[in-house]
Amino acid sequence: MATCAARRALTVGSRWWSRSLTGARWPRPLCAAAGAGAFSPAATTTTRRHLSSRNRPEGKVLETVGVFEVPKQNGKYETGQLFLHSIFGYRGVVLFPWQARLYDRDVASAAPEKAENPAGHGSKEVKGKTHTYYQVLIDARDCPHISQRSQTEAVTFLANHDDSRALYAIPGLDYVSHEDILPYTSTDQVPIQHELFERFLLYDQTKAPPFVARETLRAWQEKNHPWLELSDVHRETTENIRVTVIPFYMGMREAQNSHVYWWRYCIRLENLDSDVVQLRERHWRIFSLSGTLETVRGRGVVGREPVLSKEQPAFQYSSHVSLQASSGHMWGTFRFERPDGSHFDVRIPPFSLESNKDEKTPPSGLHW
């Protein structure tokens, strides 16, 4: 597990890049402290520069791992694109894109118009727009350094056996929004350490990027499309705290002579201000098509009460919900605390829980 200082260095660095690289000269070398999970743009590709004593793990030096490219304002990144996550700072590689519908309630409140309301709750009507996300692999060397800010086993699947509550995860698999990608190139033929990297991607120096999809990746994507697919994204900001929710349908299982439908949902909390706040409580309302309405209250999320600051502005986690109906809705609030002890509630954008209507057979875990 990384020290707090190492995690801080990682996050501060990634925030600095997101502000400064826009007007920078390209390409720019990308450096990392070997094994430290901390990165910095470097002046040259040959210079080995020490990290500052404030951030540098003892005895570590910066080593070039690649060269930054100009981020794409239009179009999408291709399979095999190496990148740095602009918020969480990890190295990764793009497997394939998803075209999602983004329902941004901040846009709806700024420019109200008559449109569909996909969530079915609340007073704001939201019109979705197409937005690109990517299925990616996370470099295993960076996972320990981001584990306090973002779960690295957030993509879960139903198990193959009869236990309806059994889940399993693929470590180092994530979904990343287009604007969170900071692309870079590398001369290393295996630049990302992940057990699936060489299984999914083949090095081809004649291509750009030089990593192309193997048939195993295409087959894996096709077989697992219903359980991997990212289709809807919901976003809302309250008092400079932005909440983004992505729901995923996981499948149906039979339990005690009834059908149980499962979803996972990924939530990202982001502090858009410089003031420090801490998440203290969650309050969920879960409506099922069967007619039930459940209220869930508790301390923090996934056993944590994360602090969101200018240096570490974001926290991301995944959780699960099951219903005895094929659809439903969720909405609620997060309660945050300011340094002076005062509290305020942040809205969780309402979102739908929908099953696959054309599902012929229940999913049987992840297919390889």
C-alpha positions in Angstrom: 0.0 0.0 0.0 1.3 3.4 -0.9 2.0 6.0 1.7 -0.3 9.1 1.9 2.6 11.2 0.6 2.9 9.0 -2.5 -0.8 9.2 -3.2 -0.7 13.0 -2.8 2.1 13.3 -5.2 0.2 11.3 -7.8 -3.0 13.4 -7.5 -1.3 16.8 -7.4 0.6 15.9 -10.5 -2.4 14.8 -12.4 -4.3 17.9 -11.6 -1.3 20.1 -12.6 -1.2 18.4 -16.0 -4.9 19.0 -16.6 -4.4 22.7 -16.2 -1.0 23.2 -17.8 -0.8 20.9 -20.8 -3.5 22.6 -22.8 -1.2 25.3 -24.1 2.0 23.4 -23.9 4.4 22.5 -26.7 4.0 19.0 -27.9 5.2 16.3 -27.7 6.4 16.4 -24.0 8.2 13.6 -22.2 6.3 11.8 -19.5 8.3 10.6 -16.5 7.6 8.3 -13.6 9.4 7.3 -10.4 10.0 3.6 -10.9 7.5 1.8 -8.8 6.3 4.9 -7.1 3.2 5.7 -9.2 4.1 9.4 -9.4 4.5 11.2 -12.7 5.8 14.4 -14.1 6.3 16.1 -17.5 10.1 16.3 -18.0 12.2 18.8 -19.9 14.1 16.2 -22.0 13.9 12.5 -22.7 17.5 11.9 -21.5 17.6 13.8 -18.2 17.1 11.8 -15.0 15.6 14.2 -12.6 15.0 13.8 -8.8 11.6 14.2 -7.4 11.3 17.0 -4.9 11.9 15.9 -1.3 8.3 16.8 -0.5 6.9 14.2 -2.9 9.8 11.9 -3.7 9.8 8.4 -2.1 13.3 7.9 -0.7 15.8 6.8 -3.3 13.5 7.2 -6.3 14.4 9.0 -9.5 12.3 10.0 -12.5 12.7 7.8 -15.5 11.1 8.5 -18.9 8.2 6.2 -19.7 6.8 8.0 -22.8 6.0 11.2 -24.5 2.7 13.1 -24.2 0.6 13.7 -27.3 -1.9 16.4 -28.0 -5.3 15.5 -26.4 -8.0 15.0 -29.0 -10.7 17.7 -28.9 -12.7 15.9 -31.6 -12.9 12.2 -32.6 -12.1 9.3 -30.4 -9.0 7.4 -29.3 -8.3 4.1 -30.9 -7.7 0.6 -29.4 -4.2 0.5 -28.0 -3.9 4.2 -27.1 -1.7 4.7 -24.0 -2.9 7.4 -21.6 -2.6 8.9 -18.2 -5.8 9.5 -16.2 -6.1 13.3 -15.7 -7.8 12.9 -12.3 -6.5 9.7 -10.7 -3.1 9.7 -12.4 -2.8 6.1 -13.4 -1.3 4.7 -16.6 -3.7 2.8 -18.8 -4.5 1.6 -22.3 -7.7 1.9 -24.3 -9.4 -1.4 -25.2 -12.5 0.0 -27.0 -14.9 2.9 -26.9 -18.5 3.1 -25.7 -21.0 5.7 -27.0 -23.1 6.6 -24.0 -26.0 9.0 -23.4 -25.0 11.7 -20.9 -27.9 13.2 -19.0 -26.4 16.4 -17.4 -28.9 18.0 -15.1 -26.7 21.1 -14.7 -27.2 21.8 -18.4 -30.9 21.2 -18.0 -31.2 23.7 -15.2 -29.2 26.3 -17.1 -31.2 26.0 -20.3 -34.6 24.4 -19.5 -36.4 22.8 -22.4 -39.0 20.2 -22.9 -37.3 16.8 -23.2 -37.5 13.3 -22.0 -36.8 12.6 -18.3 -35.1 9.3 -18.3 -35.0 8.9 -14.5 -38.7 9.7 -13.9 -38.1 11.6 -10.7 -37.3 15.2 -9.8 -38.5 18.4 -11.4 -35.7 18.8 -14.0 -36.3 17.5 -17.5 -33.1 16.3 -19.0 -32.1 15.7 -22.6 -29.3 13.2 -23.2 -26.4 13.8 -25.5 -23.9 11.4 -26.9 -20.6 11.2 -25.0 -17.6 8.8 -25.5 -16.3 6.6 -22.7 -13.6 3.9 -23.0 -13.1 0.5 -21.6 -9.5 0.5 -20.3 -6.9 -1.5 -18.5 -5.1 0.0 -15.5 -1.3 -0.5 -15.0 -0.9 -2.9 -12.0 2.0 -0.8 -10.8 -0.2 2.1 -10.2 -3.2 0.3 -8.5 -1.7 0.5 -4.9 -1.3 4.3 -5.3 -4.9 5.1 -6.3 -6.8 2.5 -4.2 -7.8 5.2 -1.6 -9.3 7.4 -4.3 -10.7 4.9 -6.9 -11.5 1.2 -6.7 -9.4 -0.9 -9.0 -11.8 -3.8 -8.8 -15.0 -1.9 -9.6 -16.1 -4.0 -12.6 -17.9 -7.0 -11.1 -19.9 -9.8 -12.6 -22.4 -12.4 -11.4 -20.8 -15.7 -10.5 -21.4 -18.9 -12.5 -23.0 -21.0 -9.8 -26.4 -20.9 -8.1 -25.5 -18.5 -5.3 -27.5 -15.4 -6.4 -25.4 -13.1 -4.3 -22.0 -14.3 -5.5 -20.0 -11.7 -7.4 -16.5 -11.6 -8.8 -14.3 -8.8 -10.2 -11.7 -8.3 -12.9 -8.8 -6.2 -11.3 -7.6 -3.2 -13.2 -10.6 -2.8 -15.5 -12.2 0.7 -15.7 -14.4 3.1 -17.7 -12.9 6.4 -18.5 -14.5 9.5 -20.0 -12.9 11.1 -23.1 -11.9 14.3 -21.4 -10.0 12.3 -18.7 -7.6 10.9 -21.3 -4.1 12.4 -21.5 -2.6 10.4 -24.4 1.1 9.4 -24.6 3.3 7.2 -26.7 6.0 4.8 -25.6 8.8 2.8 -27.2 8.3 -0.1 -24.8 6.6 -3.1 -26.4 4.8 -3.9 -23.1 4.3 -0.5 -21.5 1.4 -1.5 -19.3 1.7 -4.2 -16.7 -1.6 -6.1 -16.6 -2.2 -9.8 -17.1 -4.6 -9.1 -20.0 -2.4 -6.7 -21.9 -0.6 -9.2 -24.1 -3.6 -11.4 -24.2 -5.7 -8.6 -25.8 -3.1 -6.5 -27.6 -0.4 -7.2 -30.2 2.6 -4.9 -30.8 2.8 -3.7 -34.4 5.3 -0.9 -35.0 3.7 0.0 -38.4 0.5 1.1 -36.7 -0.4 4.2 -34.7 -0.9 3.5 -31.9 1.4 0.5 -32.2 -0.9 -1.9 -30.2 -3.6 -3.6 -32.2 -6.5 -5.8 -31.0 -6.0 -9.5 -31.0 -8.9 -11.7 -31.9 -9.2 -12.6 -28.2 -10.1 -9.0 -27.4 -12.7 -8.8 -30.2 -14.3 -12.2 -29.1 -14.3 -11.1 -25.4 -16.0 -7.8 -26.3 -18.6 -9.5 -28.4 -19.5 -12.3 -25.9 -19.6 -9.9 -22.9 -21.2 -6.9 -24.6 -24.5 -7.0 -22.6 -22.7 -7.1 -19.2 -20.0 -4.6 -20.0 -22.0 -2.1 -22.0 -22.0 1.5 -20.8 -25.2 3.2 -22.1 -26.4 5.9 -19.7 -24.4 8.4 -17.6 -26.1 10.8 -15.1 -24.5 14.0 -13.7 -25.6 16.7 -11.3 -23.7 19.4 -9.3 -24.8 20.8 -5.9 -22.7 23.5 -4.2 -19.7 22.7 -6.4 -19.8 18.9 -5.7 -20.4 17.1 -8.9 -21.9 13.6 -8.7 -21.7 11.3 -11.8 -23.6 7.9 -11.8 -23.2 5.1 -14.3 -25.5 2.1 -13.9 -24.9 -1.3 -15.4 -27.3 -4.2 -15.7 -25.6 -7.5 -14.5 -28.3 -10.1 -15.1 -31.0 -12.1 -13.4 -30.8 -15.0 -11.0 -33.5 -17.2 -9.4 -33.7 -17.2 -5.6 -36.4 -18.8 -3.5 -38.8 -19.3 -6.4 -38.5 -15.7 -7.5 -36.4 -13.7 -10.0 -33.8 -11.3 -8.6 -32.3 -8.7 -11.0 -28.9 -7.2 -10.3 -27.2 -3.9 -11.2 -24.0 -2.4 -10.3 -23.5 1.4 -10.3 -20.3 3.4 -10.4 -20.3 6.8 -8.6 -17.7 9.6 -8.9 -17.7 12.5 -6.5 -15.7 15.5 -7.5 -15.0 18.8 -5.7 -15.0 21.6 -8.2 -14.1 24.2 -5.5 -11.0 24.8 -3.4 -12.8 24.3 -0.1 -12.2 21.0 1.7 -15.3 18.9 2.4 -15.8 15.4 3.8 -18.6 12.9 2.9 -20.4 11.8 6.1 -23.7 10.2 5.2 -25.6 8.7 2.3 -29.4 8.6 1.8 -30.8 6.4 -0.9 -34.4 6.0 -2.2 -34.9 2.8 -4.3 -38.1 2.3 -6.2 -39.0 -1.1 -7.7 -41.5 -1.7 -10.5 -43.0 -4.2 -8.2 -44.3 -1.2 -6.2 -41.9 -1.1 -3.3 -40.0 2.0 -2.2 -37.0 1.4 0.0 -35.0 4.0 2.0 -31.3 3.3 2.9 -29.3 5.5 5.2 -25.8 5.0 6.4 -22.4 6.5 7.2 -20.1 7.2 4.3 -19.9 4.9 1.3 -18.2 1.5 1.0 -16.9 1.9 4.5 -15.2 5.2 3.9 -15.8 8.9 4.5 -13.6 10.4 1.8 -12.2 14.0 2.1 -12.4 16.0 -1.2 -9.8 18.8 -1.4 -8.1 20.8 -4.1 -5.2 18.3 -4.0 -7.4 15.2 -4.0 -10.6 16.4 -5.6 -12.3 13.1 -6.6 -13.4 9.8 -5.2 -14.9 7.0 -7.2 -16.5 3.7 -6.1 -18.9 1.0 -7.2 -21.8 -0.7 -5.4 -24.7 -3.0 -6.2 -28.4 -3.2 -5.9 -30.9 -6.0 -6.5 -34.7 -5.9 -7.2 -37.4 -8.5 -7.5 -38.6 -6.6 -10.6 -37.0 -6.1 -14.0 -36.7 -2.3 -13.6 -36.7 0.5 -11.1 -35.2 3.9 -10.1 -32.7 5.2 -7.6 -32.1 8.7 -6.3 -30.9 10.4 -3.1 -28.4 12.6 -1.4 -24.9 12.6 0.1 -24.4 14.7 3.2 -21.0 16.6 3.4 -19.3 18.4 6.2 -17.3 21.6 6.0 -14.3 22.3 8.2 -16.4 24.6 10.4 -18.7 21.6 11.2 -21.7 22.8 9.1 -23.4 20.3 6.7 -25.0 20.4 3.3 -26.8 17.8 1.1 -25.6 17.0 -2.4 -28.2 15.6 -4.8 -27.6 12.2 -6.4 -29.0 12.4 -9.9 -32.0 10.0 -10.3 -31.3 7.1 -12.7 -33.1 4.2 -14.1 -32.4 0.5 -13.4 -33.3 -1.3 -16.7 -32.8 -4.9 -17.6 -32.1 -6.3 -21.0 -35.6 -6.8 -22.5 -34.2 -9.2 -25.2 -32.3 -11.4 -22.7 -32.7 -15.0 -23.8 -30.6 -16.6 -21.1 -29.2 -15.2 -17.8 -25.5 -14.2 -17.9 -23.2 -16.9 -16.6 -20.4 -14.7 -15.4 -17.6 -13.3 -17.7 -16.9 -15.3 -20.9 -13.4 -15.7 -22.1 
